Amino acid sequence: MVEGFLCVAGEFISNLRFVYTTSGLPEMPPAWSKMGGIGMCGEKRPAVVPDGIPVKLSLVMCCLLLSALLFFSGPVPVKASAGTGGLAGNAQPHGGAVAAAVPYVTAISPGSAPVGAEVTVAGSGFGPNQGNSYVSFGSEAAVQYGSWSELSIVCVVPAGIYGRVTVTVTTDEGTSEGCPFLVQPKIESVDPDAAPKGTKIAITGSGFEPERGDGFVLFDSTRATEYVLWSDTRIEVKVPVNVSGNLMVRVFSPSGGESPPADFEVVPFTVGFAEGYTGPGFQEFLCIGNAQPYPTGVVIVFLFPDGSYLDERLTVPANSRATVDVNTAVGPGEDVSAIVFSDLEVVVERPMYFNYNRRWTGGHDVIGTPYVSKLWFFAEGYTGPGFEEWICVLNPSESPANLTFHFQVQGAGELKRYASVPPLSRGSFKVNDLLGSNHQCSLALESSQYVVAERSMYFDYLGGNNRHWEGGHCVMGVPYLSTEFYFAEGTTREGFEEWITIQNPDSEAITVIATYQMGEGQGGTVQVSHVVPPQGRETVYVPDDVGKGKDVSVKLASSSYFLAERPMYFRYTGYGASWEGGHCVIGAVEAASEWFFAEGYTGYGFHEWLCLQNPSDEESSVEVSYLGNGGAIAVKTVSVPARSRKTLLVNEHAGPNLELSCRLRVLSGPPVVAERPMYFIFRGWDGGHDVVGYYPLDLEEEGASGLSGLSVAGLGQKAWLRDLPLRHLRGRGE
C-alpha cells in the first residue's frame, strides 16, 4: 500500500506544474492522472481525490503533502510514469533508483495543419533522442522529423489522414494520452485553372475527407452546388453559373477545416472552325445547342483572310438550340472561319450544304474544337481520280504560321511539304497540288503557331463497281493520338461501302486489333488484326472483315498510339429515298456517360439516325432527351444490350418536322459511344453527313505526348482555344 501511494507521490513530484484557476489557486498537475488534473493539451479539470471529491490545493498544502510523502517513503524506489521534471530522466531519488518517464503531450502547435506541414509537439518524457520512438496522427505514424528532445518534437503531418485525429507520442516506456488535431484540407492543383461557368473542374490535394458530408467548395463567396466526385484527394465540381472573373477557390472539409485559397479564373467557353464558305453553291449554318438549365449569351466572331472580323451576338435559351445562317450573317462570297464564345458550355456544329464546282452535291458537318495546337492529325486522305482534298488552317495569332505537312503515304512512307498562313487569317491548301495525284495518305500537320485545322474532301466515288456516288465529307483534325478508337456507326448493307483508315506516324510498325459488334440479331463479335507500317497508313475494307449485310460498330485497339477514321460512301435508299454521297468521322477515344449533338432535323427531305455502341459486357440504359428551339421536346429511355449497337430513327423516335438537339445520358450500366448520321436532299442537293457526339474532354487525358517517329518542334503542343489571347483582332471598318 505504501509503495502504491509512493508511486502516486513520485508521479506527482516528477510532474509538479501548477495551473492557476480564476480564483488564483493552483490545480493538480496534469500527469497525476490517478488523482485527476488538467486534460491533455490544456484541457482543465479540477483535481480529484481518490473518493472523487473535487478539491483545490494551495501551494502550502502541496508542499506539506510532498514533505510527508518523502518522509515516509524512505529508500523505496519511486516509479515515475510521466514527464521530465522532478525525478524524471536520470534523477536518482534516495539511493540511486532510476525513474523512467511515460511520454506526456501538453500541446501541439499549430493545432490544425494540412498534410505535409511541420508541427511542434510539446510535453515531456520524450527522451533525448528519437531512437525507436514516434509520433502518431491517428493510425498513421509520422515519417519525417525535424528535431527530437525531452520536451519538444518537430515532425511533418503524414499522408493518409484526414479530419479530426488524435496525436500521441510512443516511446519504449509507453504511449501518451491523445491530443486532438485537425487535418486541414490543402489544394495542390485546380485543373483547369481557368474554365467557363457550368463546366467541371478537378481539385486535387489532401485532407478533403472521403465523403462530402457537410463539406463544400467555395468560389469566392459562392458555394458550389453540383459535385461529380468527392474523395480525400480529389474533388470534381462544376463552376457555379453566377460567378465571373478572377477569384479564389477554397475547400471546406466536413470536419470544419478550410484550405488556403487557390487562384481560378472564369473564362468563356470557346470553340473554333477553320473551314467555311458562303460563295456560289454553298450554304453554311452554325447550330448551337445549350443543354444547361440556364440561358447563355453567345458571341460568334467570323474571321476573314484579310485579318478582319465581324461578330454576332445572341442568347440561347435553357435546354434549347439556335441556328445561325452564316451566309446571311457575313454576306455572299466569303472564305470565313469562326470562333464561338459562350458564357456556359455549349455544343456548336457547322453543317454545310453544297454544289461543289457545280459538279458534286452533298453536305458535311463538324463539331467545333475547343483546342488550338501546333500539331494536328488526319488519318484519311486521297488524291486519286474523282477526289479533291483540302486542308483549311485558321491562324488566330499575330505571327505567320509556318506549316510542315508530314504526309504518311501508303506504300511510300513519309513525304514533307511546306506552306504558311499569314497572321489573323486562314489558308486553304489543295493536297492534290501539294502532294500530287494517286496517293492514299495520312497527315501530321506541324505549325510554328497555335492553329486550328480541318480537312474537307469532295468526290465522285467510283468504288469497286463504278458507283459514281458524288458528295463530300469533312473532319476536324485532332491534336492527339490514342491507343483506342470507337465507331458506333457502320454498315455493310447493300448501297454502302465502309472503310477504316489507320495512321501510324511512329517509326515502328504497329498492330491494331479491330473488334466488331453487330446489330441486334446479327451475330456475335468478330475480331481481326491489322499491321500498320512505320510512318504509314493502312486501309481496311470493312466487308472483308465482317462480310456483307451487317450493321456494325467497331473498337480499334493497339499497344501503340495511332489515329483512325471511318469514311463511308453510299446510295441511301431508306424510306423511299435515293440519296448518294459519303461521310467520314474520326473515332471517339473512349465510351462516355453523356453525349450531346447540337444539329438535328426531321423535316421533309431529312432522315436523322442515332447509333449507340455498347462495347461492355453489361446492358446500358440510356436517356435520350430531344431539345427544340423552345425547350425540351421529348425524353425517352432505351436499352443497349452488351457488346452490341442500337439504331434509332429520330424522325420516329422524336417525331417529324422538328429542329432539335439531342442529349444522351447513361442512367445505369456502362458508358456508350454515340454517332448521328443524317441523310438528306436540300435544295436539290442530296447527300449525308455524320458526327461523333460531343462530350467534355480533359486536355491532359488524351493521347500521346511524344512519338519517336516524328522529330518536330511542336509535337504534342496543344492548348485550349479559350486561353489564346485574341484582343488583337480588328473589326471590319476599323
Steps between C-alpha positions, in 0.01 A plus 500: 500500500785734583669422173183575304461825688863588433451434128231763506731731691786440258269567210393821669861605566623434150222709351466780753351772281219720630224655295328788672127534473307822499498487878878508507533154649715240324352179361667162514748428218360333188712184512367405841235302319409281796378808683360705204656823378519691170391308187735442209617809311367745757156361578440616863329285759484545880725269696323194639595302807451124489148519638405727212461823698632804307753705696713809449853477646690801613874514446559454877279191513685347208836558666380342825365198317825461306709519817288235670531267206877534483536446874313170500635368173851423617712313247203348313551541122283760333334411169451813283240451229507830318683826449861613511489730801584399859625142502464431130793421274815409691382621842584251775291567811605340829761248416545532120179346360446602131158651420356409156259747334187419299464775235252773566373749237398846615444670163540475124565815304331587278192307608391457139707468184494321163685186401865586441508788748750517786360498856654513848395256771571633851500303821737284700647154521583478130862406562814679382509309167230354279635145478199275442255762618244661272207738476164369377223700335208265542602174335790649305848551641701802399798408282677836482649668808677831533616461860444287811568589864366430849251784482434560131461312170485659155343274234307508172130413481493164317298413190190286520319682781205734497248666728541504876767263635681439827875563523704275731866445577627145544833412665640183656323600822153518346261722309375837610140601525362652178497863403228609251615625160311616191638409156437803282420446130769610258457576129793390286347575159184621328471350153433691291570820690284694255165368380150613402198507724326168536802290401666235708838565661716268709650610832780274622673509835456343843283512808168536315367185678351197319135611517371851431253511789485867598806584294485746212704700250485877504562719193569830675178529701289271279452141611507234225190281482586239235758235594605215272756340734621551856789306652780572745740603221275606208184704454321540166261793515316722253576870492193693628317692229481822705875568532735689270851633461803419714415343834619270776401138552493346849410154626315460830520149640210330683695529828524876471841542341566772244766487229716793398360663185597406144477733202231438240362694204157477341540523122261459205448158347667521159504285186637563153450407136763536226277421201211707369379642168199704390581513129282373216375147556563498879264549794653511849328487839607503864284297740545578870363256756462602865436204731539715812199589719591868453499730195840595364636798313692415180738709287601370157814656351531444124859533374601579141823451301589873522516481881173679565194364679129544559313392810146396573341477844205291612350324801425128496223406746541225758469144368467633148679568171551783254593504130704773329497540121864586432434607139262764633725599790817570296368542149570305179834399356701478822768258613427507870617336820319538831565512874200461729502632860235404755440574867416131556626182342309442176538276194542664160474325165558639151293321235574607143310407184651541156509462128877476471621658176149433369600135468463320834220564749479403864572624849736460793498587867753536783487586870710801600831429674589651837871465413776681325815302433838497331435147377186358335436145379287360215484129415305521173607661176485416127604682185399234250252537211176670599631637835605854596645540849544829689667597828360819659707672770390785727785708646357731772844621616689819415789313335515292181439129547769304320363157409669166439279232345618154607313272258508130584442354156383142459782310330742798501565597865521863607506794257536861619359819355512860627267803504397790724190689616515878562412641842130531589403305194416162354662300225357232269739247349404252230678174579476385137732791415728466803552126477401398150248252367413143595613499862328341799636712785473590865628832632675641805487878461764693694475874559725764654189663654188374668246435226174315423496255208227318305500271195219508245471264204271513196459200275343291232544163669543211262564217745533149362196518275528837326252646752527872421366599842561875519537703818742622762605457861701695755668434833648721766857387563603379843808613694558159660539130428357215705532126557123453450234631264127425489253531212130451580378527138581262219327274253588263220145482366427539130554860392776568756878459480679541833873551545736555793825692459770464767789743539832403660737799522754302705824348372394145595228282354194454722223241528141621537223262615153569357212367713167524316163500681201411284148635495232320697449145376795512257745283693782530750817705496765461231867578566762569231858632530667742258867597473576865420849573364726764658420859401223365285131421480283196452165491318244241612193407294256403777300239300824303469507480883133430581324414176206665324162597639611597852439800725826537690668704767873456552766551764860537381777439754878481500785510748636794295353840421317547171207683337199353321224634273201329344396631155173360361356543150139424417185512301249529782162347416329499838129585510476559129805728469774475239775731626869451431814634660739422783592591855807454719583527869799463730416248772428575864792426733273350768145413591326763713196540723378817328488614136357804324407592142414860408364434150194299406204527266210268427321715242435420138802363314698408814544163670683519834638197683667432835748212528591384852789261563540304823848341503459358854374172646189648665187664365474880508185704560522834317280808536447684169387864538395694190530880533328738258516874443265557794621239745465126555288311246513142624694281743521126438698205631658221294701191589821412320591132542851396597756494217258623237358813340160663495367705207221759540320688223453842660219591258295231676658507846462878550242578231489669158562862397726591791816708533666338796812433700551177690652414836570140605574394857570152633257432784644161594760262369826574321576803280420500128612662172262710290491618137236684300490436122255704293392447139325773301403684190543876555416745219538209262845413642495145632752344735570420863719602792594350835662605827615323814326666793662760720602430857735698725861393461782574744798640318753294697313171459528454128755333287874490469734769622776391264584266215840366405415508129452876474770753576288813487519805724130521577437138591221461750462874553132569533306749709151630558385746236342700783849567642631655178515882517269640231498869587695581184206416274359803321146549382420571137524872436739562791 
